């Protein structure tokens, strides 16, 4: 049993996870299925006396998923935790925390930030989950990663369908400002700690990702990333813009 736990919670030495395989697509398909069920049963969920409990449970699950990443290091010191890789400076982690408190307090401000962060930044984590290169379905990290990321999207769409939350143009500005602030912190930490690469601002990752196509030059690399993220923000808001435009045309 001890050997199994050491293996399950440990870090792999050889690649175990492959992109665009069943292990990659299955969690995403399950997430889409859950979101579809929420949309289909939104009215019933909203009117249920257990709706508050459901939000609290989902919010608690999000916090546990995020914190378990760090609890794992405390339980297994041999994983090689270091400030260069494991400080809480990441879009996905903070988006999950925001989603948790959004669910509990039904906060529009946290929804605004998390919506655009998930739809613009965390989306790349679903497409190319680089942290899983050495952690396949036999490892704890695999399940922690997918639960943390997919539950964030489920939380956002839960608030959209059940509580009719939506972003607006001010939401986009608020979220973008929060992202710029996080990037400034990441840039400062990267410059202070050798080997740090928070928000992938310092260099491409060693594992395959969509960022591999970017040039190594910092200014050019950062400029392209800013342009892509800005475009992703626009795409994330586009459905709501078209919806508002359609409603005005009807009136």
N, C-alpha and C positions, 0 to 999 in steps of 0.2 A: 504493500500500500504506500509506504514511504517513497519507494522508487517511482511509483506512478505519479504521486503528487509533485515530486521534484521535476519529473518530465513535463507534467501538465502545466505547471506554473512557470516553468523555466523558459529560456529563450533558445531557439534553434541555432545550430551552427551551419546548416545547409539550407538552401531554398526549399520551402515546403508549399508555398502558395503560388499558384499560377494565375495570371490575369485571364479573364474571359473564359473561365471554366465554371462548372456547376457550383463549386465552393465560392465563386465570385458572384454569380448571378442569383443564386437561391435566396440569400438574405434580402437582396433588392426586390425580388419578386414577392417575398413574404411581406415586405414593407408596403409595396403597392397594393397588395390584397387587403391589408389591414386598413389602409387609407380609404380604399374603395368601400369597405364595410362601414367605416365611420360616416362617409358621405351618404351612403344608402340609408343608414339608420340614424341620421343626425337628429331628426325631430324626436324620435323615441329616446335617444340619449339625453337630449336637452330637457325633456319633461320627466325623466326618471328621478326618483328621490335619491338614487345612488350616484348621480352625476358628480357631485362634489367629491365624493369618495374616490370616484374614478380618476378625476383630475389629480387628487392628492397622491394616489398610488402611482400614477404615471410620473408625476413630478419627483416622487421619492425614488423611483426606479432610475430616473435620469441621474440624480445625484449619486446614487450607489454605483452606477456604471462608470461615472467619471472618477469617483474617489477610489474605486477598486484598482484602477491603474496604478495609483500610488501605494495603496495597501499591499499590493503584490511585491513591490520593492522592499517594504518593511519586513515582510514575511520571508523573502528570499533574497538576502543581501548579495548573493553571488551573481545576481543579474547585472551588476555593474552600473548602478544608478549614478548619474553625474549631472552637474549643472549645465553641461554643454548640450544635453539632449532632453532633459526631463523637467525643466521648469514649466510652470503653468502659463505658457505664452503661446497660445494657439487659437485660431479661429474656431475650430471644431469644439474644443473643450469649453471655451467661454460661451459659445452658442448653446451648448447643452445646459450649462448652468443658468443662463438667461431663460431658456425654455422651462426649466424646472420652476423658477420663481414666477415666470409668466403664468404657468398653469395654476399655481397656488393662489396668486393674487390677481389673476386675470388682468395683467399689466399690459396696456397698449404700447407703452414705451419699450418694454423688453421684447414684445412681439415685433415691433418695427425693426429693432436691431437684429434679432435672431432670424427673421424672415429673409432679409437680404444676405446675411452672412451664410446661411445655409444654402440658399438658392444660387449664390454667386461663388462662394469660396469652398464650402464643404462638399459641393457637388463634385469637385475634382477628386476628393477622397473616395467617393463611391466609384468613380470611373477607374482610378488607378490607386488602390489602397496600398501605397508603398510600405507602411509600417508592418504589413503582414507578410513580407517577403520570406521571413524565416519562421512564420507562425501559421501553420495550416489548421484544419479542423480538429486536430488532436491537441491543440494548445489553448490555454485559457485566454490568451491575448486575442485570438481569433474571435471568440464569442464576445469578449469585452468590447472590441473595436466595433463589431457590427451592431451590437445592441445600443451602444452609445450613439452611433451615427444615425441608425434608422429610427430610433425612438425620438430623436430630435425632429425629424421630418414628420413623424406621426403626431408629435405635440403641436407643431405648427398647423398642420391641416385639421387637427382636432379643433383648434381655436377658430379656424376659418369656417368650418362647416357647422360646428355646434354652437359657437358663440358669435358668429358673423363678424369676426375681426378681419380687417383688411389693411393693407398699407396705403399710403398716399405719397404725394411728392415730398412733403415734409419728413415723412418716414424715411425716405431714401436719403435725404440730406443728413438726418440724425444718425442713421446707420453708417453712412460713409464717413462721417466725422469720427465715430467710435472706432471704425476700422483704421483710419489714419493714425489715431492715437495709439492703437495696439501695434501698428507697424513701426511707429517711432520708438516704442519700448523695445520691440524685437530688434530693430537696427542698433540701438544702444547696447543691448545685451550681446548681440553678435560681435560688436566691436570690442567688448570688454572680456569676453570669454573665448579663449582659443578653441576652434572647432565647432563653435555654436552656429546653427543655421536655422534659427527660428523664422517661421513663415517663408522659408526657402529664399530668403533675401540675399544670403551670402554666396550661395553656389547651388548647382543642381545636386539632387540627391544621388547616392550611389545606386539605389534601387530604381528600376524603370518607372517613369512617370511621364505625364504630359509635359512637364517642365523641361524634359530632356532636349526639346527642340529649341529652347531659348539659348541665346549666346551667353558666354561666361562673363563678359564685360558688365560691371555692376550697373552703370548708368543706362546702358541699352537694355539690359535684362529687366531692370526695375521699371523703365518706361513702358516696355511691352506688357509687363504684368499689370501696371496701372491701367493701361488702355484696355486690356482684356477684362479686368475686374469691373471697370466702368461700363463696358459694353454688357457684361453679365448683369449688372444692376439694372440697366435699361431693359434687358430681356425679362428680368424678373418682374419688373413693373408693367411691362407691355400688356399682359392680359387684363389688368385692372384699368389701364388707360383705354383699351378697346371697349371694355365693358361700359365705362363712363361715357365714352363717345357714342356708343350705341343707344344708351339711355337718353342722352341729350337729343339724338336724332328722332327718337320716338316721341319725345315731348314737343 
